[in-house]
Amino acid sequence: MEYSVEFRPAALRSMKKIPKRVLVRIKKRIEKLAILPPDPQITKIKGNNPYHKVRCGDYRILYEVHGNELCILIVKVGHRKDVYRNLTHSN
């Protein structure tokens, strides 16, 4: 079963700042994520939040899984050094 992928506006804005060759790899990784999501026990970010992460070289894709809707919401995409800054849960 394939998940649908949605993006937060901030994630789309941050993707515009990423170099093109890296962005191609990130897009392929997001497509792969929609087809076969990784184990949530492994990708869960520590703390009291709903976020998961997946690596793509030096970049990270932060997302939420909405299993009842079969939806993956891409929250943030960025370099590993600063992608976790100002990460707040808004519901």
PyMOL Python script that loads the backbone (N, CA, C, O; Angstrom):
from pymol import cmd

cmd.read_pdbstr("""\
ATOM      1  N   MET A   1       0.836  -1.167   0.000  1.00  0.00           N
ATOM      2  CA  MET A   1       0.000   0.000   0.000  1.00  0.00           C
ATOM      3  C   MET A   1       0.888   1.240   0.000  1.00  0.00           C
ATOM      4  O   MET A   1       1.819   1.351   0.798  1.00  0.00           O
ATOM      5  N   GLU A   2       0.601   2.138  -0.873  1.00  0.00           N
ATOM      6  CA  GLU A   2       1.423   3.333  -1.041  1.00  0.00           C
ATOM      7  C   GLU A   2       0.831   4.506  -0.272  1.00  0.00           C
ATOM      8  O   GLU A   2      -0.380   4.730  -0.282  1.00  0.00           O
ATOM      9  N   TYR A   3       1.695   5.236   0.383  1.00  0.00           N
ATOM     10  CA  TYR A   3       1.293   6.414   1.139  1.00  0.00           C
ATOM     11  C   TYR A   3       1.281   7.625   0.211  1.00  0.00           C
ATOM     12  O   TYR A   3       2.065   7.703  -0.734  1.00  0.00           O
ATOM     13  N   SER A   4       0.395   8.554   0.488  1.00  0.00           N
ATOM     14  CA  SER A   4       0.449   9.837  -0.225  1.00  0.00           C
ATOM     15  C   SER A   4       1.443  10.725   0.520  1.00  0.00           C
ATOM     16  O   SER A   4       1.634  10.575   1.727  1.00  0.00           O
ATOM     17  N   VAL A   5       2.065  11.637  -0.195  1.00  0.00           N
ATOM     18  CA  VAL A   5       3.067  12.522   0.402  1.00  0.00           C
ATOM     19  C   VAL A   5       2.580  13.957   0.286  1.00  0.00           C
ATOM     20  O   VAL A   5       2.206  14.415  -0.794  1.00  0.00           O
ATOM     21  N   GLU A   6       2.592  14.656   1.409  1.00  0.00           N
ATOM     22  CA  GLU A   6       2.241  16.072   1.437  1.00  0.00           C
ATOM     23  C   GLU A   6       3.400  16.837   2.047  1.00  0.00           C
ATOM     24  O   GLU A   6       4.185  16.284   2.818  1.00  0.00           O
ATOM     25  N   PHE A   7       3.503  18.108   1.698  1.00  0.00           N
ATOM     26  CA  PHE A   7       4.594  18.950   2.174  1.00  0.00           C
ATOM     27  C   PHE A   7       4.042  20.146   2.930  1.00  0.00           C
ATOM     28  O   PHE A   7       3.048  20.746   2.519  1.00  0.00           O
ATOM     29  N   ARG A   8       4.685  20.488   4.027  1.00  0.00           N
ATOM     30  CA  ARG A   8       4.385  21.763   4.674  1.00  0.00           C
ATOM     31  C   ARG A   8       5.021  22.856   3.828  1.00  0.00           C
ATOM     32  O   ARG A   8       6.047  22.617   3.191  1.00  0.00           O
ATOM     33  N   PRO A   9       4.437  24.045   3.807  1.00  0.00           N
ATOM     34  CA  PRO A   9       5.007  25.147   3.021  1.00  0.00           C
ATOM     35  C   PRO A   9       6.467  25.443   3.388  1.00  0.00           C
ATOM     36  O   PRO A   9       7.272  25.761   2.512  1.00  0.00           O
ATOM     37  N   ALA A  10       6.805  25.341   4.650  1.00  0.00           N
ATOM     38  CA  ALA A  10       8.187  25.599   5.080  1.00  0.00           C
ATOM     39  C   ALA A  10       9.148  24.570   4.486  1.00  0.00           C
ATOM     40  O   ALA A  10      10.287  24.904   4.157  1.00  0.00           O
ATOM     41  N   ALA A  11       8.701  23.334   4.346  1.00  0.00           N
ATOM     42  CA  ALA A  11       9.542  22.295   3.756  1.00  0.00           C
ATOM     43  C   ALA A  11       9.800  22.595   2.284  1.00  0.00           C
ATOM     44  O   ALA A  11      10.916  22.417   1.796  1.00  0.00           O
ATOM     45  N   LEU A  12       8.777  23.045   1.584  1.00  0.00           N
ATOM     46  CA  LEU A  12       8.956  23.400   0.167  1.00  0.00           C
ATOM     47  C   LEU A  12       9.909  24.578   0.010  1.00  0.00           C
ATOM     48  O   LEU A  12      10.735  24.594  -0.902  1.00  0.00           O
ATOM     49  N   ARG A  13       9.795  25.561   0.896  1.00  0.00           N
ATOM     50  CA  ARG A  13      10.708  26.713   0.830  1.00  0.00           C
ATOM     51  C   ARG A  13      12.145  26.294   1.097  1.00  0.00           C
ATOM     52  O   ARG A  13      13.066  26.757   0.423  1.00  0.00           O
ATOM     53  N   SER A  14      12.338  25.425   2.071  1.00  0.00           N
ATOM     54  CA  SER A  14      13.702  25.000   2.394  1.00  0.00           C
ATOM     55  C   SER A  14      14.304  24.161   1.276  1.00  0.00           C
ATOM     56  O   SER A  14      15.521  24.168   1.095  1.00  0.00           O
ATOM     57  N   MET A  15      13.486  23.445   0.529  1.00  0.00           N
ATOM     58  CA  MET A  15      13.997  22.628  -0.571  1.00  0.00           C
ATOM     59  C   MET A  15      14.519  23.489  -1.715  1.00  0.00           C
ATOM     60  O   MET A  15      15.365  23.041  -2.489  1.00  0.00           O
ATOM     61  N   LYS A  16      14.031  24.706  -1.828  1.00  0.00           N
ATOM     62  CA  LYS A  16      14.500  25.602  -2.888  1.00  0.00           C
ATOM     63  C   LYS A  16      15.944  26.041  -2.666  1.00  0.00           C
ATOM     64  O   LYS A  16      16.619  26.455  -3.608  1.00  0.00           O
ATOM     65  N   LYS A  17      16.417  25.954  -1.430  1.00  0.00           N
ATOM     66  CA  LYS A  17      17.766  26.392  -1.089  1.00  0.00           C
ATOM     67  C   LYS A  17      18.804  25.279  -1.232  1.00  0.00           C
ATOM     68  O   LYS A  17      20.002  25.537  -1.117  1.00  0.00           O
ATOM     69  N   ILE A  18      18.365  24.065  -1.479  1.00  0.00           N
ATOM     70  CA  ILE A  18      19.267  22.912  -1.564  1.00  0.00           C
ATOM     71  C   ILE A  18      19.831  22.802  -2.977  1.00  0.00           C
ATOM     72  O   ILE A  18      19.101  23.014  -3.946  1.00  0.00           O
ATOM     73  N   PRO A  19      21.119  22.475  -3.114  1.00  0.00           N
ATOM     74  CA  PRO A  19      21.719  22.313  -4.451  1.00  0.00           C
ATOM     75  C   PRO A  19      20.955  21.276  -5.289  1.00  0.00           C
ATOM     76  O   PRO A  19      20.429  20.297  -4.760  1.00  0.00           O
ATOM     77  N   LYS A  20      20.906  21.512  -6.597  1.00  0.00           N
ATOM     78  CA  LYS A  20      20.095  20.692  -7.506  1.00  0.00           C
ATOM     79  C   LYS A  20      20.450  19.209  -7.455  1.00  0.00           C
ATOM     80  O   LYS A  20      19.558  18.363  -7.405  1.00  0.00           O
ATOM     81  N   ARG A  21      21.745  18.884  -7.467  1.00  0.00           N
ATOM     82  CA  ARG A  21      22.130  17.466  -7.502  1.00  0.00           C
ATOM     83  C   ARG A  21      21.730  16.744  -6.219  1.00  0.00           C
ATOM     84  O   ARG A  21      21.404  15.558  -6.251  1.00  0.00           O
ATOM     85  N   VAL A  22      21.753  17.443  -5.105  1.00  0.00           N
ATOM     86  CA  VAL A  22      21.319  16.864  -3.836  1.00  0.00           C
ATOM     87  C   VAL A  22      19.795  16.754  -3.815  1.00  0.00           C
ATOM     88  O   VAL A  22      19.242  15.782  -3.301  1.00  0.00           O
ATOM     89  N   LEU A  23      19.134  17.743  -4.369  1.00  0.00           N
ATOM     90  CA  LEU A  23      17.678  17.762  -4.396  1.00  0.00           C
ATOM     91  C   LEU A  23      17.118  16.578  -5.183  1.00  0.00           C
ATOM     92  O   LEU A  23      16.076  16.031  -4.823  1.00  0.00           O
ATOM     93  N   VAL A  24      17.802  16.182  -6.248  1.00  0.00           N
ATOM     94  CA  VAL A  24      17.372  15.020  -7.029  1.00  0.00           C
ATOM     95  C   VAL A  24      17.392  13.768  -6.148  1.00  0.00           C
ATOM     96  O   VAL A  24      16.453  12.973  -6.181  1.00  0.00           O
ATOM     97  N   ARG A  25      18.456  13.592  -5.365  1.00  0.00           N
ATOM     98  CA  ARG A  25      18.553  12.436  -4.461  1.00  0.00           C
ATOM     99  C   ARG A  25      17.469  12.485  -3.390  1.00  0.00           C
ATOM    100  O   ARG A  25      16.892  11.456  -3.037  1.00  0.00           O
ATOM    101  N   ILE A  26      17.195  13.680  -2.875  1.00  0.00           N
ATOM    102  CA  ILE A  26      16.169  13.829  -1.843  1.00  0.00           C
ATOM    103  C   ILE A  26      14.788  13.473  -2.395  1.00  0.00           C
ATOM    104  O   ILE A  26      14.008  12.797  -1.723  1.00  0.00           O
ATOM    105  N   LYS A  27      14.485  13.918  -3.598  1.00  0.00           N
ATOM    106  CA  LYS A  27      13.183  13.611  -4.202  1.00  0.00           C
ATOM    107  C   LYS A  27      13.017  12.115  -4.423  1.00  0.00           C
ATOM    108  O   LYS A  27      11.936  11.568  -4.204  1.00  0.00           O
ATOM    109  N   LYS A  28      14.093  11.446  -4.860  1.00  0.00           N
ATOM    110  CA  LYS A  28      14.029   9.997  -5.033  1.00  0.00           C
ATOM    111  C   LYS A  28      13.801   9.301  -3.699  1.00  0.00           C
ATOM    112  O   LYS A  28      13.062   8.320  -3.622  1.00  0.00           O
ATOM    113  N   ARG A  29      14.432   9.808  -2.656  1.00  0.00           N
ATOM    114  CA  ARG A  29      14.280   9.214  -1.323  1.00  0.00           C
ATOM    115  C   ARG A  29      12.860   9.394  -0.804  1.00  0.00           C
ATOM    116  O   ARG A  29      12.316   8.502  -0.154  1.00  0.00           O
ATOM    117  N   ILE A  30      12.259  10.546  -1.089  1.00  0.00           N
ATOM    118  CA  ILE A  30      10.873  10.792  -0.675  1.00  0.00           C
ATOM    119  C   ILE A  30       9.919   9.856  -1.426  1.00  0.00           C
ATOM    120  O   ILE A  30       8.965   9.343  -0.841  1.00  0.00           O
ATOM    121  N   GLU A  31      10.175   9.635  -2.714  1.00  0.00           N
ATOM    122  CA  GLU A  31       9.343   8.704  -3.482  1.00  0.00           C
ATOM    123  C   GLU A  31       9.452   7.297  -2.909  1.00  0.00           C
ATOM    124  O   GLU A  31       8.451   6.590  -2.790  1.00  0.00           O
ATOM    125  N   LYS A  32      10.662   6.896  -2.557  1.00  0.00           N
ATOM    126  CA  LYS A  32      10.887   5.580  -1.964  1.00  0.00           C
ATOM    127  C   LYS A  32      10.195   5.472  -0.607  1.00  0.00           C
ATOM    128  O   LYS A  32       9.664   4.420  -0.249  1.00  0.00           O
ATOM    129  N   LEU A  33      10.209   6.561   0.133  1.00  0.00           N
ATOM    130  CA  LEU A  33       9.565   6.621   1.445  1.00  0.00           C
ATOM    131  C   LEU A  33       8.060   6.403   1.325  1.00  0.00           C
ATOM    132  O   LEU A  33       7.457   5.764   2.188  1.00  0.00           O
ATOM    133  N   ALA A  34       7.452   6.922   0.272  1.00  0.00           N
ATOM    134  CA  ALA A  34       6.007   6.781   0.067  1.00  0.00           C
ATOM    135  C   ALA A  34       5.638   5.337  -0.266  1.00  0.00           C
ATOM    136  O   ALA A  34       4.578   4.853   0.129  1.00  0.00           O
ATOM    137  N   ILE A  35       6.508   4.664  -0.986  1.00  0.00           N
ATOM    138  CA  ILE A  35       6.219   3.283  -1.384  1.00  0.00           C
ATOM    139  C   ILE A  35       6.442   2.310  -0.226  1.00  0.00           C
ATOM    140  O   ILE A  35       5.618   1.433   0.033  1.00  0.00           O
ATOM    141  N   LEU A  36       7.567   2.482   0.464  1.00  0.00           N
ATOM    142  CA  LEU A  36       7.907   1.576   1.555  1.00  0.00           C
ATOM    143  C   LEU A  36       8.500   2.362   2.711  1.00  0.00           C
ATOM    144  O   LEU A  36       9.716   2.543   2.774  1.00  0.00           O
ATOM    145  N   PRO A  37       7.657   2.835   3.630  1.00  0.00           N
ATOM    146  CA  PRO A  37       8.176   3.592   4.771  1.00  0.00           C
ATOM    147  C   PRO A  37       9.063   2.719   5.651  1.00  0.00           C
ATOM    148  O   PRO A  37       8.768   1.540   5.847  1.00  0.00           O
ATOM    149  N   PRO A  38      10.157   3.287   6.188  1.00  0.00           N
ATOM    150  CA  PRO A  38      11.012   2.509   7.083  1.00  0.00           C
ATOM    151  C   PRO A  38      10.322   2.232   8.414  1.00  0.00           C
ATOM    152  O   PRO A  38       9.274   2.801   8.720  1.00  0.00           O
ATOM    153  N   ASP A  39      10.922   1.361   9.183  1.00  0.00           N
ATOM    154  CA  ASP A  39      10.378   0.971  10.481  1.00  0.00           C
ATOM    155  C   ASP A  39      10.279   2.184  11.408  1.00  0.00           C
ATOM    156  O   ASP A  39      11.297   2.821  11.677  1.00  0.00           O
ATOM    157  N   PRO A  40       9.091   2.522  11.904  1.00  0.00           N
ATOM    158  CA  PRO A  40       8.931   3.698  12.774  1.00  0.00           C
ATOM    159  C   PRO A  40       9.725   3.602  14.077  1.00  0.00           C
ATOM    160  O   PRO A  40      10.060   4.631  14.665  1.00  0.00           O
ATOM    161  N   GLN A  41      10.028   2.398  14.535  1.00  0.00           N
ATOM    162  CA  GLN A  41      10.812   2.243  15.752  1.00  0.00           C
ATOM    163  C   GLN A  41      12.239   2.745  15.563  1.00  0.00           C
ATOM    164  O   GLN A  41      12.869   3.202  16.517  1.00  0.00           O
ATOM    165  N   ILE A  42      12.744   2.663  14.353  1.00  0.00           N
ATOM    166  CA  ILE A  42      14.115   3.069  14.055  1.00  0.00           C
ATOM    167  C   ILE A  42      14.214   4.556  13.738  1.00  0.00           C
ATOM    168  O   ILE A  42      15.170   5.212  14.151  1.00  0.00           O
ATOM    169  N   THR A  43      13.248   5.091  13.017  1.00  0.00           N
ATOM    170  CA  THR A  43      13.339   6.460  12.517  1.00  0.00           C
ATOM    171  C   THR A  43      12.778   7.516  13.449  1.00  0.00           C
ATOM    172  O   THR A  43      12.937   8.707  13.181  1.00  0.00           O
ATOM    173  N   LYS A  44      12.131   7.125  14.528  1.00  0.00           N
ATOM    174  CA  LYS A  44      11.506   8.089  15.451  1.00  0.00           C
ATOM    175  C   LYS A  44      12.557   8.982  16.091  1.00  0.00           C
ATOM    176  O   LYS A  44      13.590   8.501  16.556  1.00  0.00           O
ATOM    177  N   ILE A  45      12.291  10.283  16.112  1.00  0.00           N
ATOM    178  CA  ILE A  45      13.170  11.237  16.775  1.00  0.00           C
ATOM    179  C   ILE A  45      12.875  11.183  18.270  1.00  0.00           C
ATOM    180  O   ILE A  45      11.718  11.082  18.678  1.00  0.00           O
ATOM    181  N   LYS A  46      13.919  11.250  19.075  1.00  0.00           N
ATOM    182  CA  LYS A  46      13.752  11.182  20.530  1.00  0.00           C
ATOM    183  C   LYS A  46      12.931  12.364  21.035  1.00  0.00           C
ATOM    184  O   LYS A  46      12.953  13.453  20.462  1.00  0.00           O
ATOM    185  N   GLY A  47      12.219  12.120  22.105  1.00  0.00           N
ATOM    186  CA  GLY A  47      11.435  13.179  22.721  1.00  0.00           C
ATOM    187  C   GLY A  47       9.948  12.956  22.530  1.00  0.00           C
ATOM    188  O   GLY A  47       9.518  11.972  21.927  1.00  0.00           O
ATOM    189  N   ASN A  48       9.182  13.882  23.052  1.00  0.00           N
ATOM    190  CA  ASN A  48       7.735  13.802  22.978  1.00  0.00           C
ATOM    191  C   ASN A  48       7.250  14.569  21.746  1.00  0.00           C
ATOM    192  O   ASN A  48       6.752  15.690  21.856  1.00  0.00           O
ATOM    193  N   ASN A  49       7.400  13.956  20.589  1.00  0.00           N
ATOM    194  CA  ASN A  49       6.979  14.567  19.337  1.00  0.00           C
ATOM    195  C   ASN A  49       6.617  13.467  18.344  1.00  0.00           C
ATOM    196  O   ASN A  49       6.976  12.309  18.554  1.00  0.00           O
ATOM    197  N   PRO A  50       5.915  13.809  17.271  1.00  0.00           N
ATOM    198  CA  PRO A  50       5.487  12.792  16.308  1.00  0.00           C
ATOM    199  C   PRO A  50       6.446  12.615  15.124  1.00  0.00           C
ATOM    200  O   PRO A  50       6.094  11.951  14.149  1.00  0.00           O
ATOM    201  N   TYR A  51       7.639  13.193  15.190  1.00  0.00           N
ATOM    202  CA  TYR A  51       8.515  13.257  14.028  1.00  0.00           C
ATOM    203  C   TYR A  51       9.394  12.028  13.848  1.00  0.00           C
ATOM    204  O   TYR A  51       9.809  11.369  14.801  1.00  0.00           O
ATOM    205  N   HIS A  52       9.652  11.758  12.586  1.00  0.00           N
ATOM    206  CA  HIS A  52      10.572  10.706  12.181  1.00  0.00           C
ATOM    207  C   HIS A  52      11.609  11.352  11.267  1.00  0.00           C
ATOM    208  O   HIS A  52      11.386  12.440  10.737  1.00  0.00           O
ATOM    209  N   LYS A  53      12.743  10.675  11.085  1.00  0.00           N
ATOM    210  CA  LYS A  53      13.777  11.220  10.216  1.00  0.00           C
ATOM    211  C   LYS A  53      14.300  10.133   9.296  1.00  0.00           C
ATOM    212  O   LYS A  53      14.246   8.944   9.611  1.00  0.00           O
ATOM    213  N   VAL A  54      14.800  10.562   8.164  1.00  0.00           N
ATOM    214  CA  VAL A  54      15.470   9.658   7.245  1.00  0.00           C
ATOM    215  C   VAL A  54      16.664  10.401   6.667  1.00  0.00           C
ATOM    216  O   VAL A  54      16.584  11.589   6.354  1.00  0.00           O
ATOM    217  N   ARG A  55      17.765   9.685   6.533  1.00  0.00           N
ATOM    218  CA  ARG A  55      18.999  10.279   6.026  1.00  0.00           C
ATOM    219  C   ARG A  55      19.032  10.270   4.508  1.00  0.00           C
ATOM    220  O   ARG A  55      18.508   9.365   3.857  1.00  0.00           O
ATOM    221  N   CYS A  56      19.657  11.294   3.968  1.00  0.00           N
ATOM    222  CA  CYS A  56      19.930  11.370   2.538  1.00  0.00           C
ATOM    223  C   CYS A  56      21.259  12.108   2.407  1.00  0.00           C
ATOM    224  O   CYS A  56      21.284  13.314   2.162  1.00  0.00           O
ATOM    225  N   GLY A  57      22.363  11.378   2.572  1.00  0.00           N
ATOM    226  CA  GLY A  57      23.681  12.006   2.602  1.00  0.00           C
ATOM    227  C   GLY A  57      23.816  12.862   3.843  1.00  0.00           C
ATOM    228  O   GLY A  57      23.550  12.397   4.951  1.00  0.00           O
ATOM    229  N   ASP A  58      24.228  14.111   3.669  1.00  0.00           N
ATOM    230  CA  ASP A  58      24.351  15.038   4.796  1.00  0.00           C
ATOM    231  C   ASP A  58      23.032  15.756   5.095  1.00  0.00           C
ATOM    232  O   ASP A  58      22.980  16.618   5.972  1.00  0.00           O
ATOM    233  N   TYR A  59      22.000  15.414   4.389  1.00  0.00           N
ATOM    234  CA  TYR A  59      20.697  16.060   4.572  1.00  0.00           C
ATOM    235  C   TYR A  59      19.739  15.116   5.281  1.00  0.00           C
ATOM    236  O   TYR A  59      19.897  13.896   5.227  1.00  0.00           O
ATOM    237  N   ARG A  60      18.753  15.689   5.941  1.00  0.00           N
ATOM    238  CA  ARG A  60      17.747  14.919   6.660  1.00  0.00           C
ATOM    239  C   ARG A  60      16.357  15.338   6.195  1.00  0.00           C
ATOM    240  O   ARG A  60      16.100  16.509   5.916  1.00  0.00           O
ATOM    241  N   ILE A  61      15.482  14.363   6.123  1.00  0.00           N
ATOM    242  CA  ILE A  61      14.084  14.600   5.801  1.00  0.00           C
ATOM    243  C   ILE A  61      13.303  14.278   7.071  1.00  0.00           C
ATOM    244  O   ILE A  61      13.307  13.138   7.535  1.00  0.00           O
ATOM    245  N   LEU A  62      12.643  15.273   7.624  1.00  0.00           N
ATOM    246  CA  LEU A  62      11.842  15.085   8.828  1.00  0.00           C
ATOM    247  C   LEU A  62      10.376  15.003   8.414  1.00  0.00           C
ATOM    248  O   LEU A  62       9.898  15.818   7.624  1.00  0.00           O
ATOM    249  N   TYR A  63       9.675  14.021   8.949  1.00  0.00           N
ATOM    250  CA  TYR A  63       8.297  13.801   8.514  1.00  0.00           C
ATOM    251  C   TYR A  63       7.447  13.231   9.639  1.00  0.00           C
ATOM    252  O   TYR A  63       7.954  12.749  10.652  1.00  0.00           O
ATOM    253  N   GLU A  64       6.140  13.302   9.426  1.00  0.00           N
ATOM    254  CA  GLU A  64       5.155  12.692  10.316  1.00  0.00           C
ATOM    255  C   GLU A  64       4.422  11.618   9.517  1.00  0.00           C
ATOM    256  O   GLU A  64       4.200  11.770   8.316  1.00  0.00           O
ATOM    257  N   VAL A  65       4.055  10.551  10.181  1.00  0.00           N
ATOM    258  CA  VAL A  65       3.287   9.488   9.533  1.00  0.00           C
ATOM    259  C   VAL A  65       1.870   9.524  10.084  1.00  0.00           C
ATOM    260  O   VAL A  65       1.656   9.436  11.293  1.00  0.00           O
ATOM    261  N   HIS A  66       0.917   9.652   9.187  1.00  0.00           N
ATOM    262  CA  HIS A  66      -0.496   9.605   9.559  1.00  0.00           C
ATOM    263  C   HIS A  66      -1.043   8.289   9.007  1.00  0.00           C
ATOM    264  O   HIS A  66      -1.588   8.242   7.905  1.00  0.00           O
ATOM    265  N   GLY A  67      -0.887   7.228   9.790  1.00  0.00           N
ATOM    266  CA  GLY A  67      -1.214   5.881   9.348  1.00  0.00           C
ATOM    267  C   GLY A  67      -2.672   5.662   9.012  1.00  0.00           C
ATOM    268  O   GLY A  67      -2.992   4.925   8.080  1.00  0.00           O
ATOM    269  N   ASN A  68      -3.565   6.298   9.765  1.00  0.00           N
ATOM    270  CA  ASN A  68      -4.985   6.096   9.499  1.00  0.00           C
ATOM    271  C   ASN A  68      -5.411   6.732   8.172  1.00  0.00           C
ATOM    272  O   ASN A  68      -6.415   6.327   7.587  1.00  0.00           O
ATOM    273  N   GLU A  69      -4.657   7.719   7.697  1.00  0.00           N
ATOM    274  CA  GLU A  69      -4.961   8.372   6.419  1.00  0.00           C
ATOM    275  C   GLU A  69      -4.017   7.929   5.317  1.00  0.00           C
ATOM    276  O   GLU A  69      -4.162   8.355   4.171  1.00  0.00           O
ATOM    277  N   LEU A  70      -3.038   7.070   5.648  1.00  0.00           N
ATOM    278  CA  LEU A  70      -1.994   6.637   4.715  1.00  0.00           C
ATOM    279  C   LEU A  70      -1.312   7.847   4.092  1.00  0.00           C
ATOM    280  O   LEU A  70      -1.209   7.960   2.870  1.00  0.00           O
ATOM    281  N   CYS A  71      -0.852   8.742   4.948  1.00  0.00           N
ATOM    282  CA  CYS A  71      -0.241   9.991   4.503  1.00  0.00           C
ATOM    283  C   CYS A  71       1.079  10.229   5.232  1.00  0.00           C
ATOM    284  O   CYS A  71       1.189  10.000   6.436  1.00  0.00           O
ATOM    285  N   ILE A  72       2.065  10.687   4.489  1.00  0.00           N
ATOM    286  CA  ILE A  72       3.330  11.117   5.063  1.00  0.00           C
ATOM    287  C   ILE A  72       3.421  12.618   4.847  1.00  0.00           C
ATOM    288  O   ILE A  72       3.342  13.095   3.715  1.00  0.00           O
ATOM    289  N   LEU A  73       3.586  13.360   5.936  1.00  0.00           N
ATOM    290  CA  LEU A  73       3.679  14.814   5.877  1.00  0.00           C
ATOM    291  C   LEU A  73       5.142  15.207   6.065  1.00  0.00           C
ATOM    292  O   LEU A  73       5.708  15.016   7.141  1.00  0.00           O
ATOM    293  N   ILE A  74       5.748  15.755   5.016  1.00  0.00           N
ATOM    294  CA  ILE A  74       7.135  16.202   5.086  1.00  0.00           C
ATOM    295  C   ILE A  74       7.137  17.535   5.823  1.00  0.00           C
ATOM    296  O   ILE A  74       6.538  18.507   5.363  1.00  0.00           O
ATOM    297  N   VAL A  75       7.812  17.576   6.967  1.00  0.00           N
ATOM    298  CA  VAL A  75       7.804  18.739   7.836  1.00  0.00           C
ATOM    299  C   VAL A  75       8.973  19.665   7.522  1.00  0.00           C
ATOM    300  O   VAL A  75       8.808  20.882   7.433  1.00  0.00           O
ATOM    301  N   LYS A  76      10.156  19.075   7.355  1.00  0.00           N
ATOM    302  CA  LYS A  76      11.349  19.889   7.175  1.00  0.00           C
ATOM    303  C   LYS A  76      12.395  19.094   6.413  1.00  0.00           C
ATOM    304  O   LYS A  76      12.526  17.885   6.606  1.00  0.00           O
ATOM    305  N   VAL A  77      13.139  19.771   5.547  1.00  0.00           N
ATOM    306  CA  VAL A  77      14.248  19.164   4.815  1.00  0.00           C
ATOM    307  C   VAL A  77      15.415  20.116   4.938  1.00  0.00           C
ATOM    308  O   VAL A  77      15.278  21.312   4.684  1.00  0.00           O
ATOM    309  N   GLY A  78      16.571  19.588   5.329  1.00  0.00           N
ATOM    310  CA  GLY A  78      17.721  20.469   5.468  1.00  0.00           C
ATOM    311  C   GLY A  78      18.989  19.727   5.818  1.00  0.00           C
ATOM    312  O   GLY A  78      18.990  18.512   6.015  1.00  0.00           O
ATOM    313  N   HIS A  79      20.079  20.488   5.891  1.00  0.00           N
ATOM    314  CA  HIS A  79      21.375  19.933   6.246  1.00  0.00           C
ATOM    315  C   HIS A  79      21.341  19.461   7.694  1.00  0.00           C
ATOM    316  O   HIS A  79      20.671  20.059   8.535  1.00  0.00           O
ATOM    317  N   ARG A  80      22.055  18.402   7.972  1.00  0.00           N
ATOM    318  CA  ARG A  80      22.001  17.781   9.296  1.00  0.00           C
ATOM    319  C   ARG A  80      22.458  18.694  10.418  1.00  0.00           C
ATOM    320  O   ARG A  80      22.078  18.493  11.572  1.00  0.00           O
ATOM    321  N   LYS A  81      23.274  19.702  10.096  1.00  0.00           N
ATOM    322  CA  LYS A  81      23.795  20.579  11.154  1.00  0.00           C
ATOM    323  C   LYS A  81      22.722  21.506  11.732  1.00  0.00           C
ATOM    324  O   LYS A  81      22.830  21.935  12.881  1.00  0.00           O
ATOM    325  N   ASP A  82      21.686  21.819  10.941  1.00  0.00           N
ATOM    326  CA  ASP A  82      20.694  22.764  11.464  1.00  0.00           C
ATOM    327  C   ASP A  82      19.237  22.377  11.209  1.00  0.00           C
ATOM    328  O   ASP A  82      18.345  23.188  11.457  1.00  0.00           O
ATOM    329  N   VAL A  83      18.971  21.182  10.730  1.00  0.00           N
ATOM    330  CA  VAL A  83      17.589  20.804  10.425  1.00  0.00           C
ATOM    331  C   VAL A  83      16.755  20.609  11.697  1.00  0.00           C
ATOM    332  O   VAL A  83      15.532  20.743  11.664  1.00  0.00           O
ATOM    333  N   TYR A  84      17.412  20.294  12.809  1.00  0.00           N
ATOM    334  CA  TYR A  84      16.670  20.022  14.045  1.00  0.00           C
ATOM    335  C   TYR A  84      16.383  21.279  14.861  1.00  0.00           C
ATOM    336  O   TYR A  84      15.666  21.214  15.860  1.00  0.00           O
ATOM    337  N   ARG A  85      16.928  22.411  14.453  1.00  0.00           N
ATOM    338  CA  ARG A  85      16.687  23.659  15.184  1.00  0.00           C
ATOM    339  C   ARG A  85      15.257  24.130  14.983  1.00  0.00           C
ATOM    340  O   ARG A  85      14.674  23.960  13.913  1.00  0.00           O
ATOM    341  N   ASN A  86      14.708  24.721  16.025  1.00  0.00           N
ATOM    342  CA  ASN A  86      13.356  25.303  15.989  1.00  0.00           C
ATOM    343  C   ASN A  86      12.305  24.324  15.512  1.00  0.00           C
ATOM    344  O   ASN A  86      11.374  24.696  14.797  1.00  0.00           O
ATOM    345  N   LEU A  87      12.452  23.091  15.905  1.00  0.00           N
ATOM    346  CA  LEU A  87      11.494  22.058  15.527  1.00  0.00           C
ATOM    347  C   LEU A  87      10.413  21.992  16.602  1.00  0.00           C
ATOM    348  O   LEU A  87      10.654  21.509  17.708  1.00  0.00           O
ATOM    349  N   THR A  88       9.229  22.477  16.267  1.00  0.00           N
ATOM    350  CA  THR A  88       8.131  22.476  17.222  1.00  0.00           C
ATOM    351  C   THR A  88       6.974  21.695  16.645  1.00  0.00           C
ATOM    352  O   THR A  88       6.785  21.649  15.429  1.00  0.00           O
ATOM    353  N   HIS A  89       6.210  21.091  17.509  1.00  0.00           N
ATOM    354  CA  HIS A  89       5.043  20.326  17.091  1.00  0.00           C
ATOM    355  C   HIS A  89       3.828  21.239  17.091  1.00  0.00           C
ATOM    356  O   HIS A  89       3.468  21.816  18.118  1.00  0.00           O
ATOM    357  N   SER A  90       3.204  21.363  15.933  1.00  0.00           N
ATOM    358  CA  SER A  90       1.971  22.155  15.854  1.00  0.00           C
ATOM    359  C   SER A  90       0.869  21.264  15.292  1.00  0.00           C
ATOM    360  O   SER A  90       1.009  20.701  14.206  1.00  0.00           O
ATOM    361  N   ASN A  91      -0.193  21.144  16.013  1.00  0.00           N
ATOM    362  CA  ASN A  91      -1.275  20.272  15.588  1.00  0.00           C
ATOM    363  C   ASN A  91      -2.507  21.056  15.278  1.00  0.00           C
ATOM    364  O   ASN A  91      -3.528  20.480  14.902  1.00  0.00           O
TER     365      ASN A  91
END
""", "prot")
cmd.dss("prot")
cmd.show_as("cartoon", "prot")
cmd.util.cbc("prot")
cmd.orient("prot")
